[in-house]
Amino acid sequence: MTDAETASDIRALVHEKLNILAHRRGLGPEVISSIERFLLKHAHGMFLWVVMVFEELEKRDERLSNEVIAAKLSKIPLSLVDTYKAMLRDAPAARKRDMWMIIRWILFGSRGLTVMELKLGLCLEVATSDWYDFTGDLELLCGSLIRFDGPREEISFVHQTVRSFLQSFTATSSPEDLAGVHMDPATANEQLATTCLDYLLRVEEIIGLDTLVTTVMAHSDYLAIMYNFLREKPFLRYATESWVFHVRETHAPSRTLVAKLHNLLISEDRRQGIMILHYFINKHGSWSVPQPTTPLHTAAYFNLHWLLEAYPSEYVIFVNSQADMGDTPLVWASEMGNAVVVKWLLKMGADPNKCEYDGWSALHWAARNGHVDVAKLLLSNGAHIDQQDGTGHVPLDWALDRGHWDVVDVLQHRAGYDQFAITNQFAQRRDRTAEVGGARALRTTWKLWDDRP
């Protein structure tokens, strides 16, 4: 958009808003003209600033007169940054801590929260049973900074410049400047992770979720049960989606937070309930939920390597344990591409060639999902490059089928000097690749039927 087009659009916005204001407040032509001149002179392409000026003029905080209008216009900041600073400054002094706690959830949330999710998250954080008229307080403290998006009306900042401003402002402010609320990313995410984990540790219904859905025969019934389950516990969706996100965003979770993770995972019923919820929310209502037989399986799936570092003696006993499909923690970590956990598991003695019931190895998963760093780790620790799955396919087949050429290159390079014997079948595939002009050409003649999740 050119400067001329922007100026034209600003002028149209000003005219539209002025007509509404004039009709609503009975303003005369001279007053309208003076407001128009002020706006067009200072807008400089800032649509949001224009909207905020009109929000100020619409307020009924005092009798409206020529003098009041002139006073309001004279006090209006002439840049977005100054406007945002004024909004923060104008919040009631006794409510600034509430304001910054609200902003922290919006700024560092894994996604936009609904009003109910935000309210419940804050109630959990401050250990209060309720927050009456929370919507009114949200409007009072942050109304000009936020908007509601999508069918769930999730809260987001009204413009990307608000997020950028707050990130910059909080980075240069001390907690004392922010009413005692810590807004550095590590501490903020530590607090949000703590709130999510505390909630998951206290919701007793999670324990019985597996029993609740075990006997369900129809997927439609399963969906109905799960939707109702989440509807009755509005914060559970966010906590399930976001606990791992916030833990990871700390980059170095505290010992207290790691202990909470450990307490969550040592409960078999809770970790199974969390996995059921995770699959339902993040995998489009899926009920094909793997059984996290041990805490180490769950830690491997979610890349919680801090647990392996903090509790090595408690987790090493599960290092080669197999779940109901024969899958080990190493298989789970390889499937998810969690290279740090893979490294820890191998260090703890994980067998890279322990396969699932249908012959799938950790290397199959790394190849199929394109996790080249994991593939390198597995190969350097003795993973069999020629392991066949139940349909006779080796890891290279899956890397080729999915077009993961970096993994293809690693596997082919490794095949040239691997200490293990290369099967005739693998050698034939390798030779065939060369004959037709490389792996990329081979893929056009080869499509695997994939029924893996």
N, C-alpha and C positions, 0 to 999 in steps of 0.2 A: 504494500500500500504506500503510495507517494505521500509527501507532506501535504500536498494540496487536497488529496482525498481524505486524509486524516482531519484536516482543518474543516472540510465540508461536513464530515460526519460529526465532529464536535459541535459545529453550528446547529446541525439538525437535532442533536441530543439536547442542547441548551434550549432551543425553541420548544421542543416537546415538553421538557420539564417545566419551563416557564409558563406555558399555557395551563398546565395542570395546577401549578402553584397559584397563578393569578386567579383561576376559577375557584380554587378551594379557599383562598384567603382574601379574595376581593381586592387584589392589588391594582393600582392604576397604571396607566401607560408609562408615566415618568419613572415610577419605581421599577417597573419591569425593565425599562431601557437601561437604568443604572446597574441593575444586577447583570443584565446581559453584557454590558461593556466590561464589567469586572471579570466575568467568567471567560469571555473570549480573549481578554488580555493576558490572563494568567494560566489558562488551561494547558498550553504547550503540549497538546496531544494526550493529556492524562484523563481518559474517560472516567476512571475510577474516582479521581479527585473531583470532577464535576458532580458525580453522583453523591459524593460525601458532602459537598457544599449544600446541595439541595436537602439532604437529610438534616443538616444543621438548621436550615431555614424552615423546615417543616416542624421542628420541635415547638411544642407549646409550653416551654419553660418560663416564658414571660410574655407580657402583652406585646403584640407586634405593631411597630410604628416605624416611621422613616428612620428615626434615631436608633431604634433597636436593630433594624436591618443593617444600617451603616456600621453599628458597633460589631455585629456578628461578622460582617464581611472583613472588617479591619483586623479581627482576631484570627481569621482562618489562615492556617499555615499554607505557604505557597508551593510546597513540594509534597510528594507522597510520603517521604521519610519523615518530614516534620509533622505531617498529618497523623501518621501512625504513632509518633512519639506523643503527640497531644492526646490521642485516644488513651494511651496507657497512663499518661499523667492525670487525666481527668477522672479515672476510676476512683470511687470512694476509698479513702485511705484504709478504712476498716475492712475493706473487701479485696484489697490488692493481693493478699495471699491466695484467696479463692480464685481470683482472675489468673494468676500465674500457674496455679495447679491445673486449671482448665486448659490454658494454653499449652502446658507441657504435654497433656494427653493428645491434643490435636497436632502439635508439632512433631512429636516422636512416635505417634501411633503407627502401627503397621499398615493401617488403612484408615479411612474415615469411619468414625464411630457414629452410631445412632445416638439420639438424645438419651434414650434409656441406658444404652451401654455406657455412655460417658458418665451419667449420673451414678450408676451402680459401681463403676470403677472408682470414682471419687469417694463414694461412701465406704467402699472397702479400704481404700487408702487411708482415710482419716478415722476409720473404725466408728462410723455412725450408722444408725439403723435406717435413716431416710434423709432426704434433702427436699423439703417441701418447696413447691413452686420453683423447681430447678430451671424450668424453661424460662421463667421470668428473670431469674438471676443470670442465666446464660445470655439473654438479650441485653440486660443491663451492662454486664461486664465485657462482653465480646461481640455484641450485636453487629457493629459496623465492620468487624474483621472476618466474619464467617458467613457461609451460605450453606444450603442443604441441597445435596445432589442425589439423583437417582431415585428409584422406586422405594428404597429403604430410607431415603432422606438422610444420608450420611453427612456428617459435618465436615466441611473443608474450609480452607481459607478463601476469602472472596476473590483473591487474585494471587498469582505466584509471587508478586512483589511483597505481599504480606509475609509469606514464608521466608523469603530471602532477607527481608528486614529483620524479622525476629531471630533468625539464625545469626545474623551479624550483631544485633543488639545484645543478645544473651551471651554471645561469645566474649564480649568486652565488658560484661557486667558481673559484679560479684553477687553471691546469694543475698547479701544484705540489700543490694539495689533491687532485688527481685522478691522482696518480702520474705526472705529466708528460703525460697524455693530453689533447689539446685537444678540448673538448666543446662549443664554441660552434658553432651551426648551419653557418655559412659554412665554417669550417675543417674541421669533421667531414665535411661533404659534399665538400669538396675532396679529402680523403684517400680517401673511398670512391670518388669519381669516378676518382681517380688509379689506384686498385687495379683498377677495372673496365677502364679504358683500357689500362693496362699488360698486362692479361691478353689483351684483344682484339688487341693489337699483337704478342703473342708466340705465340698459338695458330696454328700453321702450317696446320692442317687447314681453317681458314676460307678460305684462299686457294683450295683445291680444291673447295669446296662446290658452286660453280656447275657445274663439270664433272661432279661426282658425280650431280647431279639432272637435268642437261639432257636426258639420253636416256630418262628414266623416262616411261613411257606411261600407267600407271594411277595414279590418285590414291592408292589403297590402298598401292601400292608406295612412293610418295613419302612417305606418312605413316610407313611402317615404317622407311625410311632415315633420316628426320629424327628420329624418336623414338630410334633407336639411336645416332645421332650425338650427341644431347644426353645420353643415358644414359652414354656413354663419357666425357663431359666435364661433370661435375656443376656446376661453377661457371659454365659458359657460358650457361645459361638466365638466371641472375640478372644476369650482366654485360650480356647483350643487352637485357634488360628495363630495366636501371637506369642505364646509363652516362649517358644524356641527362638522366634525372631528377636525378641527383646534380650534374651540371654546372649545370643550371638552378637548383638549390637553393643554389648558391654565390652566385647573383645577379651576381657579378662574378668569374668565374674568373681565376686568376692567368695570367701570360704563359706559365708552364711548362705549365699545364693546356691552354691554348689551342693551344700548340705540339703537344701530344700529339693533340689533336683534328685538327689539320692533318695530322699524320703518318698518322693513321688514314684520313683521307678521300682522301689523294692516291694511295693504293693502290687501283686499280680492282677487283682481286680481293677485297680485304678489304671494301670498301664494298658490293660486290655480295653477298658472303657474309653481311654484317650485315643487309642488306635481306631476304635470304631467311629468315634466322632471325627477324627482326622480324615478318615477315608470318606465318610459321608459328606463332610463339608468341602474338602479339597479335591475329591475325585467324583464329583457330580452324582452324589447319592449312592456310590458303590457300596455293596455289601460283601464284596470279596475281600474280606479283611484278614491279613495274615495274623497268626497267633504269636505274639511276642513272648515266647516261652520263658525267657530270662530277662533280667534288667539289662544285660549286655546287648541283647538284640535291639531293645528300644534305644539305648544309647548309641548304638551303631547306626540305626536308621536315621536318627535326628542329628547325628554328628556332634554328640555331646562328649567330646574327647576329654573335657575337664574332669569328668567322672573317672575315667581310666587313669588319669594322672593323680587324682586325689585319693582314690580307693583301689589301688592296683590289686591288693591281696583279696578284696571282696569280689572283684570282677574276673580275675584270671581263671577262677574255677569254672566259669561258663564259656571259656574262649572257644572250645570246639563243640559246645552243646548244639543239638539240632532241634529245630522246631518241627511242627507237624508235617511239613513238606520235606524234611531233611535239610532245611536251610540253616546255615550257621550265621553267627553275627558277622563274619567276614563276607558272606554272600550278601547280607543286607547292606553293609557299608559299601560294597562294590557296586551294587545296584544303584545306590543313591549318589555315588561319586564322591564319597566322603574320604578323601585321601588321607587326611590326618588320622582319622580313626583306623583306616586300613593299616597305616604305618604302625600304630600302637598295637593293633591286634596281632600283626605279624611278629612284632617284638615280643609279645606275650606268649607266642607259640602257636598261633592259629595255623591250621593246616590249609594251604591254598588249594589243595586238590580234593578237599572234602566236598562232595557233590550232593545236590538235591536228588530226590527219588527218580527224577527223569533225566539225570545226567548233567544238569546245568551246574556249572562251576562258577566261582567268583569271576573268573576270566571271561566266561560267556556273558555275564551281566555287564562287565566293564566294556566289552566289545560292542554288545548290543546297544548300550546307552551312550557310547561315545566318550567314556571317561579315560582319556589317554594316560593321565598321571597315575590313575589306579592300575591300569594295565601294565605300566612300566614297573610299578612296585610289585605286583603279583609275579611278573615274569622274573624279576631279579631275585625273588624268593622261592623260585622253583615251581611255579605254576605250569602245568602241562599245556603246551600250546596245541596239542593234538587231541585233547579230551573231546569226545563226541557226546552230544546230548542224546535224548531218547529217539530222535529222528535222524541221527547220524551226522548232525551238523557240528562243526568245530567253531571256536570263537571267531576265526577269520570269516566264516560264512556270514555271521551276523553283522560283523563290521562292514562287510561288503554290501549286504542287503540294505543296511541303514545309511550307507554313504558316509561313514565315519572314516575319512581317508587318512587322518592322522593316526588312528588306531590301526588301520590296514597297514600303513607303512611300518609301524612299530612291530607288528606281528610278522610281517614278511622279512624285515631286517633280522628279527630274532631267529627266525626259522633257518637262517643261513649258517648259524653256528651254535644253535641250542644243543646242550649236552644230552638232551633226551632224544630218543629216536623219533623221527618224523614218520608218521604212518603213510602208507602208500596213497591213501585217500587224500591226505593233506598235500602230499607232493604233487598229486595229479591236479589238484585245484591250483596250486602255485604255478605249475607248468602251463596249465590252461590259461591262467591270467596273462602270462608272458606271450603266449601264442596269439591271443586276440588283441594284443596291444595295450595291456595294462588293466588294472583293477577297475577303472572307470568304465571301460568297455564291457567287462564281464558283468557288471551290475545290470546292464540293459537286458541280459538274457536270463536273469536269475531273480526270482521273487520267492521269498519264503512265506509259508503260511504261519502267521504268528498268533498264537493264542495265549501268549504270556501277558500278564497284567501290565 
